[in-house]
Amino acid sequence: MAKKHSKRYDAGVKLVDRSKAYSLKDAIAVLKAVPRPKFDESLEICFHLRVDTKKSDHMVRGTVVLPHGTGKKIRVAVFCRGEAEKQAQEAGADFIGAQELIDKVAGGWMDFDSVVATPDMMRDLSKLGKVLGPRGLMPSPKTGTVTPNVGQAIRELKAGKVEFKIDKQGGIHVAVGKMSFNEDQLYENAFTLIESVKNARPASVKGEFVKSMSLSTSMGPGVRISA
């Protein structure tokens, strides 16, 4: 049985020419014209990369600070001790602690969106790997979330730092703002992410890197954009 879509979704589909790849600016304009639901949707970019995900040297991963943030209030939990606690407080961390915070998370508490930790906490924090890992919350030096400079890490996350990482199908999916943003803000955020993904191209990948890209909203149709 064919899946039934809402009238709003069907109206949006009529605005999209599925046979063409739009420029980034035009794609955003099209999605801005699509009828909105009652909540503030996110705008997401989906990349399909021509890489072999079974090869370790084809891994694509990185972070980028979006110029206009994500539109979402980021709650940051910081695992640290001593002087780093003051840094975390001054930078606006939402939750700060050491063993007591680890025990709280181990007990099922997960009211945060990002995690930062000092290097000395990682041995103790490793016991939360099975809890934080599947949610993409385990801090890592590669993403700048394991650092002695917790203040800077917190400020970047609060400002709109996002992580991108290739999945097993060769895809990357990242939200780059809310549809309440104006077109210029969405364009600048999306362009910044696209350039960061392209710059993360592994040296071992030859030929075409970005196979395809598309933009979509949380509840709307997808729009193919030129790579």
MOTABEL-V189838 format. One record per residue. N is the residue number from 1. SS is DSSP state (a for helix, b for strand, c for the rest). PHI is phi in whole degrees, 0 to 359 (999 if undefined). Layout:
n:N ss:SS phi:PHI
n:N ss:SS phi:PHI
This chain:
n:1 ss:c phi:999
n:2 ss:c phi:294
n:3 ss:c phi:288
n:4 ss:c phi:269
n:5 ss:c phi:256
n:6 ss:c phi:288
n:7 ss:a phi:299
n:8 ss:a phi:297
n:9 ss:a phi:296
n:10 ss:a phi:297
n:11 ss:a phi:294
n:12 ss:a phi:292
n:13 ss:a phi:301
n:14 ss:c phi:294
n:15 ss:c phi:275
n:16 ss:c phi:255
n:17 ss:c phi:270
n:18 ss:c phi:291
n:19 ss:c phi:273
n:20 ss:c phi:234
n:21 ss:c phi:256
n:22 ss:b phi:273
n:23 ss:c phi:291
n:24 ss:a phi:300
n:25 ss:a phi:299
n:26 ss:a phi:293
n:27 ss:a phi:297
n:28 ss:a phi:295
n:29 ss:a phi:298
n:30 ss:a phi:298
n:31 ss:a phi:292
n:32 ss:a phi:294
n:33 ss:a phi:276
n:34 ss:c phi:289
n:35 ss:c phi:306
n:36 ss:c phi:267
n:37 ss:c phi:283
n:38 ss:c phi:280
n:39 ss:c phi:246
n:40 ss:c phi:277
n:41 ss:c phi:291
n:42 ss:b phi:269
n:43 ss:b phi:257
n:44 ss:b phi:240
n:45 ss:b phi:255
n:46 ss:b phi:243
n:47 ss:b phi:253
n:48 ss:b phi:241
n:49 ss:b phi:259
n:50 ss:c phi:269
n:51 ss:c phi:226
n:52 ss:c phi:257
n:53 ss:c phi:293
n:54 ss:c phi:278
n:55 ss:c phi:264
n:56 ss:a phi:296
n:57 ss:a phi:275
n:58 ss:a phi:252
n:59 ss:c phi:293
n:60 ss:c phi:240
n:61 ss:b phi:204
n:62 ss:b phi:182
n:63 ss:b phi:226
n:64 ss:b phi:207
n:65 ss:b phi:267
n:66 ss:c phi:288
n:67 ss:c phi:306
n:68 ss:c phi:246
n:69 ss:c phi:71
n:70 ss:c phi:260
n:71 ss:c phi:83
n:72 ss:c phi:243
n:73 ss:c phi:285
n:74 ss:c phi:266
n:75 ss:c phi:265
n:76 ss:b phi:252
n:77 ss:b phi:259
n:78 ss:b phi:239
n:79 ss:b phi:259
n:80 ss:c phi:198
n:81 ss:c phi:224
n:82 ss:c phi:61
n:83 ss:a phi:301
n:84 ss:a phi:295
n:85 ss:a phi:296
n:86 ss:a phi:294
n:87 ss:a phi:304
n:88 ss:a phi:297
n:89 ss:a phi:297
n:90 ss:a phi:294
n:91 ss:a phi:275
n:92 ss:c phi:92
n:93 ss:c phi:299
n:94 ss:c phi:274
n:95 ss:b phi:221
n:96 ss:b phi:225
n:97 ss:b phi:178
n:98 ss:c phi:239
n:99 ss:a phi:298
n:100 ss:a phi:295
n:101 ss:a phi:285
n:102 ss:a phi:299
n:103 ss:a phi:297
n:104 ss:a phi:295
n:105 ss:a phi:292
n:106 ss:a phi:300
n:107 ss:c phi:277
n:108 ss:c phi:114
n:109 ss:c phi:284
n:110 ss:c phi:217
n:111 ss:c phi:275
n:112 ss:c phi:210
n:113 ss:c phi:250
n:114 ss:b phi:216
n:115 ss:b phi:231
n:116 ss:b phi:235
n:117 ss:b phi:215
n:118 ss:c phi:279
n:119 ss:a phi:304
n:120 ss:a phi:291
n:121 ss:a phi:269
n:122 ss:a phi:292
n:123 ss:a phi:297
n:124 ss:a phi:290
n:125 ss:a phi:287
n:126 ss:a phi:301
n:127 ss:a phi:292
n:128 ss:a phi:264
n:129 ss:a phi:305
n:130 ss:a phi:287
n:131 ss:a phi:268
n:132 ss:a phi:277
n:133 ss:a phi:304
n:134 ss:a phi:299
n:135 ss:a phi:266
n:136 ss:c phi:71
n:137 ss:c phi:252
n:138 ss:c phi:292
n:139 ss:c phi:295
n:140 ss:c phi:212
n:141 ss:a phi:299
n:142 ss:a phi:295
n:143 ss:a phi:257
n:144 ss:c phi:76
n:145 ss:c phi:261
n:146 ss:b phi:248
n:147 ss:c phi:199
n:148 ss:c phi:286
n:149 ss:c phi:265
n:150 ss:a phi:294
n:151 ss:a phi:300
n:152 ss:a phi:296
n:153 ss:a phi:299
n:154 ss:a phi:294
n:155 ss:a phi:299
n:156 ss:a phi:294
n:157 ss:a phi:296
n:158 ss:a phi:294
n:159 ss:a phi:280
n:160 ss:c phi:119
n:161 ss:b phi:285
n:162 ss:b phi:235
n:163 ss:b phi:253
n:164 ss:b phi:236
n:165 ss:b phi:207
n:166 ss:c phi:289
n:167 ss:c phi:263
n:168 ss:c phi:293
n:169 ss:c phi:267
n:170 ss:c phi:83
n:171 ss:b phi:250
n:172 ss:b phi:228
n:173 ss:b phi:231
n:174 ss:b phi:220
n:175 ss:b phi:279
n:176 ss:b phi:240
n:177 ss:b phi:142
n:178 ss:b phi:253
n:179 ss:c phi:290
n:180 ss:c phi:284
n:181 ss:c phi:296
n:182 ss:c phi:281
n:183 ss:a phi:298
n:184 ss:a phi:295
n:185 ss:a phi:296
n:186 ss:a phi:295
n:187 ss:a phi:298
n:188 ss:a phi:296
n:189 ss:a phi:296
n:190 ss:a phi:295
n:191 ss:a phi:298
n:192 ss:a phi:299
n:193 ss:a phi:294
n:194 ss:a phi:302
n:195 ss:a phi:296
n:196 ss:a phi:293
n:197 ss:a phi:295
n:198 ss:a phi:298
n:199 ss:a phi:287
n:200 ss:c phi:272
n:201 ss:c phi:303
n:202 ss:c phi:294
n:203 ss:c phi:298
n:204 ss:c phi:280
n:205 ss:c phi:272
n:206 ss:c phi:255
n:207 ss:c phi:74
n:208 ss:c phi:297
n:209 ss:c phi:257
n:210 ss:b phi:270
n:211 ss:b phi:285
n:212 ss:b phi:199
n:213 ss:b phi:221
n:214 ss:b phi:212
n:215 ss:b phi:247
n:216 ss:b phi:206
n:217 ss:b phi:259
n:218 ss:c phi:304
n:219 ss:c phi:236
n:220 ss:c phi:247
n:221 ss:c phi:286
n:222 ss:b phi:270
n:223 ss:b phi:234
n:224 ss:b phi:286
n:225 ss:b phi:240
n:226 ss:c phi:289
n:227 ss:c phi:279
